[in-house]
Amino acid sequence: MKFRAFLKTARGRFLVCAALLVLLLAAVLLSLCAGALKLSPDRIAAVLLSGEPPIQFRILWDIRLPRILLGVLAGAGLAVSGTLLQGVMHNPLASPGIIGISSGGGLAGILVFLAFPKYGALLVPAAFAGALATALLIYLLAWKRGLSPVRLILSGVAVSAMLGAFGAALLLFHAEKAGGILDFFIGSLAAGNWTQIGRIWAYMAVALTVAFLLGGRLNLLALGDEVAAGLGVRVERTRFLLIAAAALLAASAVSVAGLLGFVGLIAPHIVRILIGSDNRFVIPAAALSGGLLVTACDTVGRIVMEPAELPVGIILAMLGPPFFLWLLRRHSYEP
């Protein structure tokens, strides 16, 4: 008990964030080493610094490194998105995957992919528009003299199922492009490249900055709208900014990695169990834990069936449901 209390102090929270950063860097290094071509850390450093031999340099620089960085960015984005949604909607089960925001962004991204295949730069704005529209729709459906957690989850599941049906119809009617659409639905980092990183990093930087700056106000929203307003928070404006940031983070991740489920549910809860519910600390720690989770799962998927691989979305889908059921069975959440 003393150790758990220590973790919720400023020093303990700093140590948890530092430990998560070390684990993330270790996971990145392990992922660089693993694969059909196994390389030691010393060899990786030598190849990246010298560019020789060319084939190893291309494997590391053009394939593994952008894939790993995309996993870190996607995991961080989804984890912070889940943190914001859980705070804004006062529901510990809210996440971009469960309430349908990822599905909305994904469907919009698929429509742009089919209609304008040569304009990849449109993917993130389109996915953001779809994710934000879905978030606002679910929020309105769940609102009835207040926001009901049960209505929120039920509305999200219903909207997500409807959007999934539209996506399945697109898959059926565009069978010639089924491979790319199927990878999108499963969730995969196999096609990661530097171009995709260039498309999303600025969007993610803006959304993460908004999330970090509004962490304190998110704490006040948890006290209730009237209390928050009495403490000087512009409630509706703050709520909209937080939902928009959550939608942009989820859309950025979905546009490059597809529908990665449960990251926005698992990572924030692990962090809250460790360091408490102060969102000023939960948000950066969730970003690190989300990046770690996706990187670790992607590495496992690459090595468990060598030379074939399992998409990271399948590994996450194996981990997510047991964790979700465990959350449902918890009688109380200990902040």
C-alpha positions in Angstrom: 0.0 0.0 0.0 2.9 2.4 0.8 4.4 1.7 -2.6 1.1 2.4 -4.4 0.7 5.6 -2.4 4.3 6.6 -3.4 3.4 6.1 -7.1 0.7 8.7 -6.8 3.2 11.4 -5.5 4.9 13.8 -7.9 8.2 11.8 -7.6 6.4 8.5 -8.1 4.6 9.8 -11.2 7.9 11.0 -12.7 9.5 7.6 -12.1 6.6 5.8 -13.7 6.9 8.1 -16.8 10.7 7.5 -16.9 10.2 3.7 -16.6 7.6 3.8 -19.4 10.1 5.8 -21.6 12.9 3.3 -20.9 10.5 0.4 -21.7 9.4 2.1 -24.9 13.0 2.6 -26.1 13.8 -1.0 -25.2 10.8 -2.1 -27.3 11.9 0.0 -30.2 15.4 -1.5 -30.1 14.0 -5.0 -29.9 11.8 -4.4 -32.8 14.7 -3.1 -34.9 16.6 -6.2 -34.0 13.8 -8.7 -34.7 12.6 -10.0 -38.0 13.7 -12.4 -40.8 17.1 -10.5 -40.8 18.2 -10.5 -37.2 20.7 -7.8 -36.2 22.5 -7.0 -33.0 22.2 -3.5 -31.5 25.9 -2.9 -32.3 25.3 -3.9 -35.9 22.2 -1.7 -36.2 24.2 1.3 -35.0 27.0 0.6 -37.5 24.7 0.1 -40.4 22.6 3.3 -39.7 25.8 5.4 -39.3 27.7 4.0 -42.3 24.9 3.1 -44.7 26.6 -0.1 -45.5 25.8 -2.8 -46.6 23.0 -1.1 -48.6 20.5 -3.9 -48.3 20.7 -3.9 -44.5 20.5 -0.1 -44.4 17.4 -0.2 -46.6 15.7 -2.8 -44.4 16.4 -0.7 -41.3 15.8 2.8 -42.7 13.1 2.2 -45.2 11.1 -0.6 -43.6 11.7 -1.2 -39.9 12.3 2.3 -38.6 9.2 4.0 -40.2 7.0 1.1 -39.2 8.2 1.3 -35.6 7.8 5.1 -35.4 4.3 4.8 -36.9 3.4 2.3 -34.2 4.6 4.6 -31.5 2.7 7.6 -32.9 -0.5 5.5 -33.5 -0.4 4.0 -30.1 0.3 7.3 -28.4 -2.5 9.0 -30.3 -5.1 6.3 -29.6 -4.1 6.2 -25.9 -4.4 9.9 -25.4 -7.6 10.0 -27.4 -9.1 7.4 -25.1 -7.9 9.3 -22.0 -9.7 12.5 -23.3 -12.9 10.7 -24.2 -13.1 9.0 -20.8 -12.7 12.3 -19.1 -15.0 14.3 -21.2 -17.8 11.7 -21.3 -17.4 10.6 -17.6 -17.2 7.0 -18.7 -14.2 4.7 -18.0 -15.3 2.4 -20.9 -15.1 5.2 -23.6 -12.4 4.7 -26.2 -12.2 5.7 -29.9 -12.7 2.1 -30.9 -15.6 1.1 -28.6 -17.7 4.2 -29.2 -17.2 4.2 -32.9 -14.9 7.3 -33.5 -12.3 5.1 -35.1 -14.9 3.6 -37.3 -16.1 7.0 -38.4 -12.6 8.1 -39.2 -11.9 4.9 -40.9 -15.0 4.9 -43.1 -14.2 8.5 -44.2 -10.6 7.5 -45.0 -11.7 4.5 -47.0 -14.1 6.7 -49.1 -11.2 9.1 -49.9 -8.9 6.2 -50.6 -11.5 4.8 -53.2 -12.5 8.2 -54.7 -9.1 9.9 -54.7 -6.4 7.2 -54.6 -3.7 9.6 -55.8 -4.3 12.2 -53.1 -3.0 10.6 -49.9 -2.7 14.0 -48.2 -6.5 14.1 -47.9 -6.7 11.0 -45.8 -6.0 12.6 -42.4 -8.4 15.6 -42.9 -11.1 13.3 -44.2 -10.6 10.9 -41.3 -10.7 13.8 -38.8 -14.0 15.0 -40.3 -15.5 11.6 -40.1 -14.2 11.0 -36.5 -15.3 14.4 -35.2 -18.8 14.0 -36.9 -19.1 10.5 -35.3 -18.1 11.8 -31.9 -20.6 14.6 -32.0 -23.4 12.3 -33.2 -22.7 9.8 -30.4 -22.6 12.7 -27.8 -26.0 14.0 -29.0 -27.5 10.5 -29.1 -26.4 9.8 -25.5 -27.5 13.2 -24.1 -30.9 13.3 -22.4 -31.1 15.7 -19.5 -27.5 14.8 -19.0 -24.9 12.4 -20.3 -25.7 8.8 -19.5 -22.7 6.4 -19.5 -25.0 3.5 -20.5 -26.6 5.5 -23.4 -23.1 6.6 -24.4 -21.8 3.0 -24.8 -25.0 1.7 -26.4 -25.1 4.7 -28.9 -21.4 4.1 -29.7 -21.8 0.4 -30.3 -24.9 1.0 -32.5 -23.1 3.7 -34.6 -20.0 1.6 -34.8 -22.0 -1.4 -36.1 -23.7 0.8 -38.7 -20.4 2.2 -39.9 -18.9 -1.2 -40.0 -21.7 -2.4 -42.2 -21.1 0.5 -44.6 -17.4 -0.5 -44.6 -18.2 -4.1 -45.4 -20.4 -3.0 -48.3 -17.5 -1.0 -49.7 -15.3 -4.0 -49.4 -17.9 -6.1 -51.3 -18.4 -3.6 -54.1 -14.7 -2.8 -54.6 -13.3 -6.3 -54.5 -10.4 -5.3 -56.8 -9.1 -3.2 -53.9 -10.1 -5.6 -51.2 -6.5 -6.2 -50.0 -5.9 -2.6 -49.0 -9.3 -2.2 -47.4 -9.0 -5.5 -45.5 -5.7 -4.4 -44.0 -7.3 -1.2 -43.0 -10.1 -3.0 -41.1 -7.7 -5.5 -39.4 -5.2 -2.9 -38.4 -1.6 -3.3 -39.7 1.7 -1.4 -39.8 3.2 -3.5 -42.5 3.0 -0.7 -45.2 4.4 2.0 -42.9 6.8 4.5 -44.6 8.2 7.9 -44.1 5.6 9.5 -46.3 2.8 8.4 -43.9 4.8 9.8 -41.0 5.1 13.1 -42.8 1.3 13.2 -43.3 0.4 12.8 -39.6 3.1 14.2 -37.4 1.9 17.8 -37.6 -1.7 16.9 -36.9 -0.6 14.8 -33.9 1.7 17.5 -32.6 -1.2 20.0 -32.5 -3.7 17.6 -30.9 -1.2 16.3 -28.3 -0.3 19.9 -27.4 -4.0 20.8 -26.9 -4.3 17.6 -24.7 -1.3 18.5 -22.6 -2.4 22.1 -22.1 -6.0 21.2 -21.2 -5.1 18.3 -18.8 -5.9 20.5 -15.7 -9.2 21.6 -17.1 -10.1 18.0 -17.8 -9.6 17.4 -14.1 -12.1 20.2 -13.3 -14.7 18.8 -15.8 -14.7 15.6 -13.7 -16.1 17.6 -10.8 -19.2 18.4 -12.9 -20.2 21.2 -15.2 -21.5 23.6 -12.6 -18.4 23.3 -10.4 -16.1 23.6 -13.4 -17.9 26.7 -14.6 -17.7 28.2 -11.1 -13.9 27.6 -11.1 -13.6 29.6 -14.4 -13.7 26.9 -17.0 -15.6 27.6 -20.2 -17.2 24.2 -20.2 -18.6 23.8 -23.6 -15.6 25.4 -25.4 -13.2 23.2 -23.4 -15.3 20.1 -24.0 -15.4 20.7 -27.8 -11.6 21.3 -27.9 -11.0 18.1 -26.0 -13.4 16.1 -28.3 -11.8 17.6 -31.4 -8.3 16.7 -30.1 -9.4 13.2 -29.4 -11.0 12.9 -32.8 -7.8 14.3 -34.5 -5.6 11.9 -32.7 -7.8 8.9 -33.5 -8.1 10.0 -37.1 -4.3 10.4 -37.5 -3.8 6.9 -36.1 -6.5 5.3 -38.2 -5.3 6.9 -41.4 -2.0 5.1 -41.3 -2.6 2.0 -39.2 -6.2 1.1 -39.7 -8.6 0.2 -37.0 -6.4 -0.7 -34.0 -8.8 -1.7 -31.2 -8.6 -1.4 -27.4 -5.4 0.7 -27.3 -7.4 3.7 -26.1 -9.0 1.5 -23.4 -6.1 -0.5 -22.1 -3.3 2.1 -21.9 -5.2 4.9 -19.9 -6.5 2.4 -17.3 -3.1 0.8 -16.8 -1.7 4.3 -16.2 -4.5 5.4 -13.8 -4.1 2.2 -11.8 -0.4 3.1 -11.3 -0.4 6.9 -10.8 -4.0 7.9 -10.1 -6.4 10.0 -12.1 -4.7 13.4 -12.4 -4.9 14.0 -16.2 -1.9 16.3 -16.2 0.2 13.2 -15.6 -2.1 10.6 -17.1 -2.0 12.1 -20.6 1.8 12.0 -21.1 2.1 8.6 -19.3 -0.8 7.2 -21.5 1.0 8.4 -24.6 4.1 6.4 -23.6 2.2 3.3 -22.6 0.1 3.4 -25.8 3.3 3.6 -27.9 4.8 0.8 -25.9 1.7 -1.4 -26.3 1.5 -1.1 -30.0 5.2 -1.5 -30.6 5.4 -4.6 -28.4 2.3 -6.2 -30.0 3.6 -5.4 -33.5 7.0 -7.0 -32.7 5.2 -10.1 -31.3 3.2 -10.3 -34.5 6.3 -10.1 -36.6 8.3 -12.9 -34.8 5.6 -15.4 -33.7 5.1 -16.8 -37.2 8.3 -16.1 -39.0 8.7 -15.6 -41.9 5.0 -14.7 -42.0 3.5 -12.2 -39.6 0.3 -11.5 -37.7 -1.1 -7.9 -38.1 -0.8 -5.9 -34.9 -4.6 -5.5 -35.0 -5.1 -9.2 -34.4 -2.7 -9.2 -31.5 -4.5 -6.3 -29.9 -7.9 -7.9 -30.6 -6.7 -10.9 -28.6 -5.7 -8.8 -25.6 -8.5 -6.3 -25.6 -11.7 -8.3 -24.9 -10.3 -10.0 -21.7 -9.2 -6.6 -20.4 -12.6 -5.1 -21.3 -14.5 -7.8 -19.4 -12.2 -7.4 -16.4 -13.1 -3.7 -16.4 -16.8 -4.5 -16.5 -16.4 -6.9 -13.5 -14.6 -4.4 -11.3 -17.0 -3.1 -8.7 -15.1 0.1 -8.1 -12.3 2.0 -9.8 -9.5 3.0 -7.5 -8.0 6.3 -8.6 
